Amino acid sequence: MAKEENFCNLSVSVQELDFDIQYEIDNIKRRKKNFGGLASFLGQVRDSRENDKTLLFLELEHYPDMTEKEIISICNDARSKWELHDIRVIHRVGKLIPGDNIVLVLATSSHREEAFKAVEFIMDFLKSRVPIWKKEHYERDSSWVKSEKSDEELLSRW
Amino acid sequence: MKILYFAWLREKIGVSFEEKEIKAVTVIGLIEELVLLDEKYSIAFSDLSFIRVAVDQKLIQDFKTSIKDAKEIAFFPPMTGG
């Protein structure tokens, strides 16, 4: 019991199902009241219209045996860098339409700075270190999303 | 050995995984061995700067990494999660 205050709770889900940000926040608040701030990032499918092409849906493929393990390892790095109370990550896979949730990252800590940093750190690594690939489907064609060199370069700031 | 392919690599090779008897002892050796088997591999592996590799579900940076005791090798393009 004495250690509980220092223990950072970690929960990671990779799923097709949607999630509810409010439910996830309440879930953390119900269990612990010792944190001072919660930072969150919610990623959704952009409603993109480029060159007369309208995005119908995104398909997220992943490497099932590895995805969750990679996310957990990123979160463990975050836990060792900052004093966090909770980390909750949900990443959706499968077919998602514009406006659908893709990813949720929540982190709590005693003070805001650590929570903000942890969420940003986890998102940076989710972008280019977790085996997930997005394919954009338009009316007439489809294409795999290209990785951004800038995403890879962002990792060096940590 | 089990070899897995994801995203456009899977599409170019035409299967999501295959079991193969492999002589190669490194990742790059395995790529060279596959390329000799069929044109689809030489197309898929034509530019290695777009290839990422996991050996037994661990990302590796160096293509000279040993695969001697590996059970599962995965090839895929740069990741685009988040």
gemmi code that builds the backbone of each chain (N, CA, C; Angstrom):
import gemmi

chains = {
    "A": [
        ("MET", (0.823, -1.216, 0.000), (0.000, 0.000, 0.000), (0.855, 1.262, 0.000)),
        ("ALA", (1.965, 1.172, 0.735), (2.813, 2.362, 0.858), (3.388, 2.784, -0.489)),
        ("LYS", (3.584, 1.787, -1.347), (4.210, 2.078, -2.641), (3.206, 2.654, -3.645)),
        ("GLU", (1.945, 2.550, -3.349), (0.924, 2.859, -4.344), (1.081, 4.251, -4.963)),
        ("GLU", (1.488, 5.195, -4.151), (1.596, 6.559, -4.644), (2.617, 6.699, -5.763)),
        ("ASN", (3.669, 5.860, -5.705), (4.711, 5.964, -6.713), (4.480, 5.043, -7.903)),
        ("PHE", (3.479, 4.239, -7.809), (3.279, 3.235, -8.838), (2.499, 3.829, -10.010)),
        ("CYS", (3.074, 3.694, -11.210), (2.383, 4.218, -12.394), (1.604, 3.094, -13.052)),
        ("ASN", (0.312, 3.263, -13.089), (-0.562, 2.284, -13.696), (-0.522, 2.422, -15.221)),
        ("LEU", (-0.352, 1.279, -15.888), (-0.246, 1.329, -17.346), (-1.271, 0.408, -17.984)),
        ("SER", (-2.011, 0.937, -18.938), (-2.984, 0.109, -19.629), (-2.989, 0.433, -21.126)),
        ("VAL", (-2.798, -0.612, -21.936), (-2.693, -0.438, -23.394), (-3.696, -1.351, -24.091)),
        ("SER", (-4.443, -0.811, -25.033), (-5.358, -1.640, -25.828), (-5.185, -1.351, -27.313)),
        ("VAL", (-5.177, -2.427, -28.107), (-5.194, -2.298, -29.561), (-6.482, -2.997, -29.986)),
        ("GLN", (-7.387, -2.254, -30.593), (-8.733, -2.805, -30.799), (-9.419, -2.206, -32.018)),
        ("GLU", (-10.428, -2.933, -32.529), (-11.234, -2.394, -33.629), (-12.325, -1.489, -33.076)),
        ("LEU", (-12.772, -1.799, -31.868), (-13.883, -1.061, -31.261), (-13.544, 0.398, -30.998)),
        ("ASP", (-14.579, 1.228, -31.007), (-14.426, 2.634, -30.660), (-14.180, 2.746, -29.151)),
        ("PHE", (-13.795, 3.946, -28.707), (-13.615, 4.180, -27.270), (-14.263, 5.497, -26.901)),
        ("ASP", (-14.405, 5.702, -25.588), (-15.064, 6.909, -25.089), (-14.081, 7.619, -24.162)),
        ("ILE", (-13.613, 8.781, -24.588), (-12.582, 9.503, -23.836), (-13.053, 9.817, -22.411)),
        ("GLN", (-14.324, 10.198, -22.275), (-14.829, 10.552, -20.945), (-14.835, 9.338, -20.016)),
        ("TYR", (-15.223, 8.190, -20.569), (-15.224, 6.957, -19.776), (-13.809, 6.644, -19.296)),
        ("GLU", (-12.840, 6.816, -20.184), (-11.450, 6.491, -19.839), (-10.919, 7.443, -18.760)),
        ("ILE", (-11.275, 8.728, -18.876), (-10.835, 9.703, -17.869), (-11.487, 9.386, -16.516)),
        ("ASP", (-12.799, 9.138, -16.538), (-13.515, 8.816, -15.288), (-12.932, 7.575, -14.628)),
        ("ASN", (-12.548, 6.626, -15.454), (-11.984, 5.378, -14.963), (-10.705, 5.629, -14.156)),
        ("ILE", (-9.885, 6.565, -14.652), (-8.654, 6.918, -13.938), (-9.002, 7.680, -12.656)),
        ("LYS", (-9.924, 8.626, -12.769), (-10.295, 9.462, -11.606), (-10.930, 8.629, -10.472)),
        ("ARG", (-11.655, 7.596, -10.864), (-12.289, 6.728, -9.869), (-11.247, 6.006, -9.030)),
        ("ARG", (-10.166, 5.588, -9.690), (-9.163, 4.778, -9.001), (-8.186, 5.597, -8.178)),
        ("LYS", (-7.857, 6.794, -8.685), (-6.815, 7.573, -8.012), (-7.214, 9.028, -7.931)),
        ("LYS", (-6.875, 9.627, -6.822), (-7.179, 11.042, -6.685), (-5.913, 11.846, -6.394)),
        ("ASN", (-4.774, 11.156, -6.481), (-3.536, 11.817, -6.065), (-2.803, 12.530, -7.195)),
        ("PHE", (-3.405, 12.609, -8.377), (-2.698, 13.320, -9.437), (-3.197, 14.758, -9.554)),
        ("GLY", (-2.315, 15.624, -10.024), (-2.682, 17.033, -10.150), (-3.177, 17.409, -11.525)),
        ("GLY", (-2.769, 16.616, -12.523), (-3.192, 16.956, -13.872), (-3.244, 15.761, -14.790)),
        ("LEU", (-4.124, 15.845, -15.758), (-4.234, 14.790, -16.757), (-4.084, 15.445, -18.131)),
        ("ALA", (-3.162, 14.924, -18.949), (-3.016, 15.430, -20.316), (-3.527, 14.368, -21.266)),
        ("SER", (-4.139, 14.816, -22.356), (-4.711, 13.842, -23.280), (-4.416, 14.215, -24.723)),
        ("PHE", (-4.344, 13.190, -25.557), (-4.296, 13.416, -26.994), (-5.306, 12.478, -27.628)),
        ("LEU", (-6.162, 13.037, -28.475), (-7.145, 12.241, -29.198), (-6.908, 12.446, -30.687)),
        ("GLY", (-6.592, 11.367, -31.399), (-6.382, 11.461, -32.849), (-7.586, 10.895, -33.574)),
        ("GLN", (-8.014, 11.585, -34.647), (-9.157, 11.076, -35.411), (-8.851, 11.094, -36.907)),
        ("VAL", (-9.673, 10.396, -37.681), (-9.490, 10.359, -39.141), (-9.915, 11.712, -39.709)),
        ("ARG", (-8.966, 12.361, -40.410), (-9.250, 13.662, -41.021), (-10.186, 13.508, -42.204)),
        ("ASP", (-11.109, 14.452, -42.315), (-11.995, 14.479, -43.471), (-11.223, 15.173, -44.588)),
        ("SER", (-10.521, 14.371, -45.420), (-9.602, 15.032, -46.350), (-10.144, 15.049, -47.772)),
        ("ARG", (-10.089, 16.215, -48.375), (-10.482, 16.379, -49.779), (-9.312, 17.035, -50.481)),
        ("GLU", (-8.566, 16.227, -51.233), (-7.410, 16.773, -51.935), (-7.524, 16.431, -53.404)),
        ("ASN", (-7.247, 17.400, -54.261), (-7.311, 17.205, -55.714), (-8.609, 16.514, -56.132)),
        ("ASP", (-9.715, 17.004, -55.637), (-11.031, 16.446, -55.990), (-11.234, 15.016, -55.503)),
        ("LYS", (-10.331, 14.541, -54.645), (-10.508, 13.183, -54.144), (-11.049, 13.242, -52.707)),
        ("THR", (-12.098, 12.494, -52.464), (-12.668, 12.464, -51.121), (-12.328, 11.143, -50.457)),
        ("LEU", (-11.786, 11.223, -49.258), (-11.423, 10.004, -48.539), (-12.686, 9.268, -48.094)),
        ("LEU", (-12.796, 8.006, -48.495), (-13.946, 7.208, -48.057), (-13.679, 6.592, -46.693)),
        ("PHE", (-12.545, 5.915, -46.597), (-12.182, 5.340, -45.298), (-10.686, 5.048, -45.227)),
        ("LEU", (-10.203, 4.871, -44.010), (-8.820, 4.482, -43.749), (-8.829, 3.029, -43.310)),
        ("GLU", (-7.802, 2.292, -43.742), (-7.668, 0.920, -43.282), (-6.371, 0.853, -42.491)),
        ("LEU", (-6.456, 0.439, -41.256), (-5.250, 0.344, -40.430), (-4.865, -1.117, -40.256)),
        ("GLU", (-3.714, -1.461, -40.830), (-3.193, -2.824, -40.713), (-2.153, -2.819, -39.600)),
        ("HIS", (-1.992, -3.931, -38.889), (-0.941, -3.969, -37.866), (-0.365, -5.372, -37.733)),
        ("TYR", (0.641, -5.482, -36.896), (1.345, -6.750, -36.669), (0.891, -7.212, -35.288)),
        ("PRO", (-0.193, -8.009, -35.256), (-0.869, -8.284, -33.986), (0.043, -8.748, -32.844)),
        ("ASP", (1.012, -9.612, -33.167), (1.851, -10.139, -32.081), (2.821, -9.097, -31.531)),
        ("MET", (2.954, -7.984, -32.215), (3.993, -7.030, -31.836), (3.460, -5.662, -31.397)),
        ("THR", (2.330, -5.253, -31.936), (1.831, -3.887, -31.732), (1.731, -3.495, -30.259)),
        ("GLU", (1.013, -4.330, -29.493), (0.802, -3.994, -28.089), (2.124, -3.964, -27.315)),
        ("LYS", (2.979, -4.951, -27.619), (4.288, -5.017, -26.941), (5.112, -3.757, -27.184)),
        ("GLU", (5.094, -3.274, -28.436), (5.855, -2.051, -28.773), (5.305, -0.846, -28.023)),
        ("ILE", (3.969, -0.746, -27.971), (3.364, 0.404, -27.279), (3.718, 0.354, -25.785)),
        ("ILE", (3.658, -0.844, -25.211), (3.995, -0.986, -23.787), (5.453, -0.573, -23.550)),
        ("SER", (6.331, -0.967, -24.471), (7.745, -0.618, -24.281), (7.965, 0.904, -24.361)),
        ("ILE", (7.222, 1.585, -25.252), (7.299, 3.049, -25.330), (6.791, 3.675, -24.025)),
        ("CYS", (5.676, 3.135, -23.514), (5.109, 3.670, -22.268), (6.063, 3.436, -21.091)),
        ("ASN", (6.746, 2.290, -21.100), (7.720, 2.028, -20.031), (8.859, 3.031, -20.076)),
        ("ASP", (9.272, 3.400, -21.300), (10.300, 4.439, -21.421), (9.776, 5.750, -20.832)),
        ("ALA", (8.519, 6.069, -21.109), (7.918, 7.309, -20.577), (7.868, 7.264, -19.050)),
        ("ARG", (7.506, 6.078, -18.509), (7.426, 5.926, -17.048), (8.777, 6.141, -16.377)),
        ("SER", (9.851, 5.732, -17.097), (11.158, 5.886, -16.458), (11.686, 7.314, -16.621)),
        ("LYS", (11.159, 8.045, -17.584), (11.623, 9.427, -17.795), (10.914, 10.425, -16.893)),
        ("TRP", (9.609, 10.195, -16.656), (8.831, 11.161, -15.879), (8.060, 10.468, -14.768)),
        ("GLU", (7.751, 11.235, -13.731), (6.953, 10.664, -12.639), (5.486, 10.733, -12.991)),
        ("LEU", (4.969, 9.604, -13.424), (3.583, 9.562, -13.881), (2.763, 8.669, -12.956)),
        ("HIS", (1.478, 8.962, -12.877), (0.596, 8.119, -12.061), (-0.133, 7.088, -12.912)),
        ("ASP", (-0.550, 7.522, -14.080), (-1.289, 6.631, -14.974), (-0.930, 6.899, -16.427)),
        ("ILE", (-0.897, 5.826, -17.210), (-0.837, 5.984, -18.663), (-1.925, 5.076, -19.242)),
        ("ARG", (-2.707, 5.630, -20.146), (-3.712, 4.828, -20.831), (-3.573, 5.097, -22.329)),
        ("VAL", (-3.362, 4.037, -23.105), (-3.254, 4.195, -24.552), (-4.241, 3.241, -25.232)),
        ("ILE", (-5.011, 3.783, -26.170), (-5.875, 2.936, -26.997), (-5.564, 3.267, -28.456)),
        ("HIS", (-5.242, 2.251, -29.252), (-5.025, 2.471, -30.683), (-5.990, 1.577, -31.441)),
        ("ARG", (-6.762, 2.193, -32.324), (-7.714, 1.390, -33.100), (-7.064, 0.882, -34.390)),
        ("VAL", (-7.547, -0.259, -34.870), (-7.109, -0.822, -36.149), (-8.366, -1.199, -36.931)),
        ("GLY", (-8.188, -1.556, -38.196), (-9.340, -1.923, -39.022), (-9.793, -0.756, -39.875)),
        ("LYS", (-11.080, -0.782, -40.227), (-11.631, 0.195, -41.170), (-12.223, 1.380, -40.412)),
        ("LEU", (-11.739, 2.595, -40.705), (-12.223, 3.778, -39.984), (-12.608, 4.878, -40.975)),
        ("ILE", (-13.735, 5.522, -40.724), (-14.196, 6.578, -41.633), (-13.862, 7.959, -41.051)),
        ("PRO", (-13.871, 9.005, -41.909), (-13.554, 10.348, -41.405), (-14.402, 10.692, -40.174)),
        ("GLY", (-13.718, 11.231, -39.167), (-14.400, 11.572, -37.919), (-14.278, 10.483, -36.860)),
        ("ASP", (-13.904, 9.270, -37.282), (-13.728, 8.182, -36.307), (-12.484, 8.432, -35.448)),
        ("ASN", (-12.558, 8.019, -34.201), (-11.377, 8.065, -33.338), (-10.334, 7.072, -33.831)),
        ("ILE", (-9.049, 7.460, -33.753), (-7.973, 6.507, -34.073), (-7.187, 6.149, -32.816)),
        ("VAL", (-6.782, 7.178, -32.099), (-5.855, 6.918, -30.991), (-6.156, 7.830, -29.804)),
        ("LEU", (-5.956, 7.266, -28.611), (-6.103, 8.046, -27.386), (-4.887, 7.814, -26.499)),
        ("VAL", (-4.296, 8.899, -26.019), (-3.206, 8.787, -25.038), (-3.562, 9.675, -23.849)),
        ("LEU", (-3.597, 9.082, -22.663), (-3.831, 9.837, -21.433), (-2.653, 9.619, -20.500)),
        ("ALA", (-2.226, 10.683, -19.830), (-1.179, 10.531, -18.813), (-1.498, 11.462, -17.650)),
        ("THR", (-1.312, 10.950, -16.444), (-1.527, 11.799, -15.270), (-0.230, 11.897, -14.477)),
        ("SER", (-0.075, 13.043, -13.828), (1.100, 13.249, -12.983), (0.755, 14.302, -11.946)),
        ("SER", (1.691, 14.536, -11.030), (1.424, 15.528, -9.986), (1.346, 16.924, -10.581)),
        ("HIS", (2.206, 17.171, -11.581), (2.250, 18.500, -12.189), (2.116, 18.396, -13.701)),
        ("ARG", (1.603, 19.445, -14.310), (1.210, 19.356, -15.727), (2.355, 19.042, -16.685)),
        ("GLU", (3.543, 19.575, -16.402), (4.632, 19.470, -17.360), (4.957, 18.004, -17.717)),
        ("GLU", (4.980, 17.177, -16.688), (5.345, 15.779, -16.933), (4.270, 15.054, -17.736)),
        ("ALA", (3.007, 15.365, -17.443), (1.912, 14.724, -18.175), (1.933, 15.150, -19.645)),
        ("PHE", (2.106, 16.460, -19.893), (2.174, 16.962, -21.277), (3.309, 16.278, -22.033)),
        ("LYS", (4.488, 16.256, -21.402), (5.670, 15.692, -22.069), (5.472, 14.213, -22.383)),
        ("ALA", (4.915, 13.483, -21.425), (4.729, 12.043, -21.613), (3.797, 11.769, -22.794)),
        ("VAL", (2.720, 12.528, -22.891), (1.770, 12.314, -23.987), (2.440, 12.599, -25.328)),
        ("GLU", (3.215, 13.669, -25.379), (3.887, 14.032, -26.621), (4.932, 12.978, -27.007)),
        ("PHE", (5.677, 12.526, -26.021), (6.687, 11.487, -26.225), (6.040, 10.212, -26.777)),
        ("ILE", (4.970, 9.781, -26.138), (4.303, 8.533, -26.557), (3.763, 8.680, -27.982)),
        ("MET", (3.157, 9.837, -28.297), (2.631, 10.056, -29.650), (3.748, 10.056, -30.700)),
        ("ASP", (4.859, 10.701, -30.381), (5.985, 10.740, -31.330), (6.443, 9.329, -31.683)),
        ("PHE", (6.533, 8.472, -30.671), (7.017, 7.109, -30.925), (5.939, 6.221, -31.552)),
        ("LEU", (4.668, 6.491, -31.236), (3.576, 5.739, -31.877), (3.601, 5.939, -33.383)),
        ("LYS", (3.975, 7.145, -33.813), (3.986, 7.494, -35.235), (4.979, 6.676, -36.045)),
        ("SER", (6.146, 6.411, -35.476), (7.127, 5.735, -36.330), (7.829, 4.529, -35.722)),
        ("ARG", (7.359, 4.043, -34.557), (7.998, 2.857, -33.980), (7.020, 1.717, -33.694)),
        ("VAL", (5.749, 1.920, -33.978), (4.770, 0.874, -33.701), (4.266, 0.325, -35.037)),
        ("PRO", (4.293, -1.014, -35.198), (3.965, -1.599, -36.510), (2.486, -1.482, -36.895)),
        ("ILE", (2.132, -0.271, -37.312), (0.776, 0.026, -37.796), (0.944, 0.780, -39.115)),
        ("TRP", (0.126, 0.440, -40.099), (0.201, 1.101, -41.412), (-1.191, 1.523, -41.850)),
        ("LYS", (-1.273, 2.743, -42.397), (-2.576, 3.274, -42.828), (-2.678, 3.247, -44.350)),
        ("LYS", (-3.827, 2.804, -44.830), (-4.097, 2.870, -46.277), (-5.329, 3.735, -46.487)),
        ("GLU", (-5.198, 4.711, -47.391), (-6.318, 5.609, -47.678), (-7.112, 5.073, -48.859)),
        ("HIS", (-8.406, 4.983, -48.685), (-9.268, 4.505, -49.766), (-10.131, 5.640, -50.293)),
        ("TYR", (-9.996, 5.908, -51.595), (-10.819, 6.915, -52.273), (-11.795, 6.188, -53.190)),
        ("GLU", (-12.639, 6.947, -53.868), (-13.643, 6.314, -54.709), (-13.002, 5.436, -55.795)),
        ("ARG", (-11.971, 5.965, -56.450), (-11.401, 5.244, -57.590), (-10.108, 4.499, -57.272)),
        ("ASP", (-9.416, 4.922, -56.256), (-8.146, 4.242, -55.967), (-7.844, 4.240, -54.466)),
        ("SER", (-6.696, 3.680, -54.149), (-6.277, 3.657, -52.743), (-4.756, 3.746, -52.700)),
        ("SER", (-4.241, 4.260, -51.594), (-2.777, 4.344, -51.487), (-2.331, 4.263, -50.025)),
        ("TRP", (-1.159, 3.674, -49.837), (-0.597, 3.575, -48.488), (-0.060, 4.941, -48.079)),
        ("VAL", (-0.334, 5.330, -46.856), (0.171, 6.602, -46.337), (1.690, 6.508, -46.243)),
        ("LYS", (2.375, 7.539, -46.763), (3.842, 7.530, -46.697), (4.279, 8.090, -45.353)),
        ("SER", (5.340, 7.497, -44.822), (5.826, 8.009, -43.542), (6.492, 9.359, -43.788)),
        ("GLU", (6.371, 10.230, -42.818), (6.970, 11.564, -42.928), (8.372, 11.517, -42.343)),
        ("LYS", (9.313, 12.049, -43.092), (10.688, 12.109, -42.596), (10.734, 12.928, -41.300)),
        ("SER", (9.876, 13.951, -41.260), (9.851, 14.823, -40.077), (9.420, 14.056, -38.822)),
        ("ASP", (8.537, 13.039, -39.000), (8.120, 12.243, -37.847), (9.308, 11.491, -37.256)),
        ("GLU", (10.121, 10.946, -38.160), (11.301, 10.197, -37.726), (12.287, 11.135, -37.020)),
        ("GLU", (12.442, 12.335, -37.588), (13.401, 13.297, -37.017), (12.977, 13.784, -35.630)),
        ("LEU", (11.638, 13.791, -35.411), (11.131, 14.247, -34.110), (11.669, 13.414, -32.949)),
        ("LEU", (11.952, 12.136, -33.237), (12.371, 11.234, -32.160), (13.682, 11.671, -31.515)),
        ("SER", (14.513, 12.367, -32.303), (15.826, 12.743, -31.773), (15.718, 13.797, -30.660)),
        ("ARG", (14.561, 14.475, -30.568), (14.444, 15.496, -29.510), (14.314, 14.883, -28.113)),
        ("TRP", (14.004, 13.567, -28.070), (13.888, 12.933, -26.760), (15.199, 12.289, -26.372)),
    ],
    "B": [
        ("MET", (11.506, -21.401, -41.306), (11.360, -20.086, -40.675), (10.109, -19.392, -41.193)),
        ("LYS", (9.442, -18.689, -40.274), (8.233, -17.968, -40.677), (8.621, -16.548, -41.115)),
        ("ILE", (8.187, -16.170, -42.318), (8.477, -14.826, -42.821), (7.145, -14.106, -43.029)),
        ("LEU", (7.026, -12.924, -42.430), (5.774, -12.164, -42.537), (5.986, -10.889, -43.341)),
        ("TYR", (4.935, -10.462, -44.020), (4.974, -9.225, -44.803), (3.751, -8.385, -44.462)),
        ("PHE", (3.960, -7.077, -44.391), (2.834, -6.201, -44.083), (2.727, -5.059, -45.091)),
        ("ALA", (1.521, -4.492, -45.141), (1.198, -3.315, -45.961), (1.566, -3.550, -47.427)),
        ("TRP", (2.250, -2.581, -48.096), (2.471, -2.775, -49.536), (3.458, -3.897, -49.843)),
        ("LEU", (4.292, -4.274, -48.869), (5.174, -5.432, -49.085), (4.338, -6.711, -49.197)),
        ("ARG", (3.327, -6.807, -48.347), (2.418, -7.958, -48.403), (1.705, -8.002, -49.759)),
        ("GLU", (1.276, -6.821, -50.228), (0.576, -6.776, -51.524), (1.496, -7.152, -52.676)),
        ("LYS", (2.744, -6.682, -52.617), (3.677, -6.975, -53.718), (4.078, -8.445, -53.740)),
        ("ILE", (4.193, -9.048, -52.561), (4.633, -10.440, -52.507), (3.435, -11.396, -52.623)),
        ("GLY", (2.266, -10.894, -52.248), (1.049, -11.669, -52.493), (0.614, -12.590, -51.365)),
        ("VAL", (1.393, -12.637, -50.286), (0.990, -13.433, -49.108), (1.320, -12.645, -47.844)),
        ("SER", (0.583, -12.929, -46.761), (0.894, -12.230, -45.512), (2.004, -12.947, -44.729)),
        ("PHE", (2.138, -14.258, -44.965), (3.290, -14.956, -44.375), (3.580, -16.232, -45.154)),
        ("GLU", (4.775, -16.745, -44.972), (5.141, -18.024, -45.588), (6.194, -18.714, -44.720)),
        ("GLU", (6.222, -20.044, -44.826), (7.238, -20.835, -44.119), (8.293, -21.227, -45.147)),
        ("LYS", (9.567, -20.962, -44.820), (10.613, -21.281, -45.782), (11.833, -21.896, -45.100)),
        ("GLU", (12.468, -22.812, -45.819), (13.771, -23.319, -45.381), (14.806, -22.302, -45.849)),
        ("ILE", (15.551, -21.767, -44.920), (16.451, -20.658, -45.242), (17.897, -21.040, -44.940)),
        ("LYS", (18.791, -20.671, -45.858), (20.211, -20.912, -45.604), (20.872, -19.686, -44.986)),
        ("ALA", (20.335, -18.514, -45.286), (20.942, -17.252, -44.853), (21.046, -17.172, -43.331)),
        ("VAL", (22.070, -16.469, -42.850), (22.259, -16.324, -41.400), (22.113, -14.860, -40.942)),
        ("THR", (21.876, -13.960, -41.904), (21.630, -12.558, -41.537), (20.394, -12.064, -42.284)),
        ("VAL", (19.881, -10.920, -41.836), (18.713, -10.326, -42.477), (19.016, -10.019, -43.944)),
        ("ILE", (20.136, -9.380, -44.199), (20.464, -9.021, -45.586), (20.674, -10.279, -46.439)),
        ("GLY", (21.245, -11.324, -45.817), (21.415, -12.605, -46.503), (20.062, -13.193, -46.901)),
        ("LEU", (19.092, -13.070, -46.019), (17.747, -13.579, -46.294), (17.112, -12.816, -47.453)),
        ("ILE", (17.269, -11.488, -47.443), (16.715, -10.677, -48.539), (17.347, -11.121, -49.869)),
        ("GLU", (18.665, -11.284, -49.863), (19.365, -11.692, -51.098), (18.893, -13.073, -51.567)),
        ("GLU", (18.655, -13.951, -50.598), (18.180, -15.301, -50.934), (16.778, -15.250, -51.560)),
        ("LEU", (15.903, -14.426, -50.976), (14.534, -14.303, -51.492), (14.519, -13.703, -52.898)),
        ("VAL", (15.346, -12.663, -53.083), (15.382, -11.949, -54.362), (15.723, -12.903, -55.519)),
        ("LEU", (16.552, -13.913, -55.220), (16.944, -14.883, -56.254), (15.806, -15.852, -56.603)),
        ("LEU", (14.851, -15.991, -55.679), (13.780, -16.976, -55.873), (12.759, -16.560, -56.913)),
        ("ASP", (12.391, -15.291, -56.890), (11.276, -14.859, -57.738), (11.347, -13.342, -57.934)),
        ("GLU", (10.849, -12.913, -59.085), (10.885, -11.491, -59.413), (10.088, -10.643, -58.432)),
        ("LYS", (9.006, -11.217, -57.874), (8.174, -10.429, -56.956), (8.984, -9.938, -55.749)),
        ("TYR", (9.963, -10.745, -55.332), (10.801, -10.316, -54.205), (11.753, -9.197, -54.634)),
        ("SER", (12.294, -9.318, -55.855), (13.229, -8.265, -56.267), (12.492, -6.940, -56.446)),
        ("ILE", (11.212, -7.014, -56.837), (10.423, -5.776, -56.937), (10.169, -5.223, -55.527)),
        ("ALA", (9.721, -6.095, -54.636), (9.384, -5.642, -53.272), (10.605, -5.084, -52.528)),
        ("PHE", (11.765, -5.707, -52.747), (12.971, -5.301, -52.013), (13.901, -4.417, -52.845)),
        ("SER", (13.343, -3.741, -53.859), (14.216, -2.977, -54.763), (14.876, -1.779, -54.090)),
        ("ASP", (14.224, -1.193, -53.088), (14.839, -0.058, -52.381), (14.804, -0.325, -50.880)),
        ("LEU", (15.960, -0.716, -50.347), (15.993, -1.137, -48.934), (15.780, 0.023, -47.961)),
        ("SER", (15.870, 1.264, -48.449), (15.635, 2.382, -47.530), (14.156, 2.432, -47.109)),
        ("PHE", (13.279, 1.717, -47.844), (11.859, 1.666, -47.475), (11.505, 0.391, -46.715)),
        ("ILE", (12.506, -0.384, -46.328), (12.240, -1.659, -45.666), (12.595, -1.582, -44.179)),
        ("ARG", (11.645, -1.978, -43.355), (11.903, -2.107, -41.920), (11.780, -3.588, -41.562)),
        ("VAL", (12.513, -4.009, -40.519), (12.575, -5.435, -40.204), (12.386, -5.673, -38.707)),
        ("ALA", (11.628, -6.714, -38.387), (11.551, -7.181, -37.001), (11.995, -8.639, -36.971)),
        ("VAL", (12.926, -8.949, -36.067), (13.382, -10.317, -35.867), (12.787, -10.790, -34.542)),
        ("ASP", (11.988, -11.851, -34.604), (11.255, -12.336, -33.434), (10.550, -11.185, -32.715)),
        ("GLN", (9.878, -10.384, -33.495), (9.032, -9.289, -33.001), (9.785, -8.154, -32.322)),
        ("LYS", (11.059, -8.026, -32.658), (11.849, -6.889, -32.169), (12.387, -6.124, -33.370)),
        ("LEU", (12.148, -4.804, -33.385), (12.660, -3.994, -34.482), (14.178, -4.030, -34.470)),
        ("ILE", (14.784, -4.176, -35.657), (16.237, -4.122, -35.726), (16.635, -3.006, -36.699)),
        ("GLN", (17.777, -2.408, -36.459), (18.225, -1.304, -37.308), (19.246, -1.788, -38.335)),
        ("ASP", (20.039, -2.803, -37.932), (21.160, -3.241, -38.748), (20.780, -4.492, -39.555)),
        ("PHE", (20.850, -4.378, -40.878), (20.481, -5.502, -41.735), (21.448, -6.675, -41.612)),
        ("LYS", (22.592, -6.437, -40.958), (23.540, -7.543, -40.764), (23.201, -8.373, -39.519)),
        ("THR", (22.123, -8.014, -38.835), (21.689, -8.752, -37.640), (21.543, -10.249, -37.950)),
        ("SER", (22.000, -11.067, -37.011), (21.940, -12.519, -37.188), (20.498, -13.025, -37.074)),
        ("ILE", (20.164, -14.010, -37.915), (18.840, -14.640, -37.812), (19.002, -16.144, -37.559)),
        ("LYS", (20.182, -16.518, -37.092), (20.499, -17.941, -36.912), (19.483, -18.665, -36.029)),
        ("ASP", (19.129, -18.041, -34.892), (18.200, -18.712, -33.980), (16.786, -18.142, -34.068)),
        ("ALA", (16.539, -17.313, -35.068), (15.236, -16.641, -35.153), (14.135, -17.589, -35.628)),
        ("LYS", (12.941, -17.356, -35.126), (11.792, -18.160, -35.540), (10.916, -17.393, -36.523)),
        ("GLU", (10.948, -16.057, -36.389), (10.001, -15.242, -37.155), (10.655, -13.933, -37.612)),
        ("ILE", (10.644, -13.704, -38.920), (11.185, -12.447, -39.466), (10.040, -11.710, -40.143)),
        ("ALA", (9.885, -10.428, -39.840), (8.823, -9.648, -40.489), (9.437, -8.511, -41.280)),
        ("PHE", (8.932, -8.320, -42.510), (9.363, -7.209, -43.360), (8.180, -6.276, -43.566)),
        ("PHE", (8.434, -4.974, -43.465), (7.339, -4.022, -43.672), (7.883, -2.637, -44.006)),
        ("PRO", (7.014, -1.768, -44.549), (7.456, -0.396, -44.850), (7.547, 0.438, -43.576)),
        ("PRO", (8.093, 1.651, -43.663), (8.118, 2.536, -42.493), (6.712, 2.658, -41.907)),
        ("MET", (6.643, 2.686, -40.578), (5.355, 2.640, -39.900), (4.645, 3.992, -39.943)),
        ("THR", (3.317, 3.933, -39.956), (2.529, 5.176, -40.029), (1.366, 5.147, -39.036)),
        ("GLY", (1.690, 4.784, -37.792), (0.646, 4.725, -36.770), (0.324, 6.095, -36.200)),
        ("GLY", (-0.421, 6.086, -35.114), (-0.740, 7.317, -34.394), (-1.897, 8.085, -34.985)),
    ],
}
model = gemmi.Model(1)
for chain_id, residues in chains.items():
    chain = gemmi.Chain(chain_id)
    for i, (resn, *xyz) in enumerate(residues, 1):
        res = gemmi.Residue()
        res.name, res.seqid = resn, gemmi.SeqId(i, " ")
        for name, pos in zip(("N", "CA", "C"), xyz):
            atom = gemmi.Atom()
            atom.name, atom.element = name, gemmi.Element(name[0])
            atom.pos, atom.b_iso = gemmi.Position(*pos), 0.0
            res.add_atom(atom)
        chain.add_residue(res)
    model.add_chain(chain)
structure = gemmi.Structure()
structure.add_model(model)
structure.setup_entities()
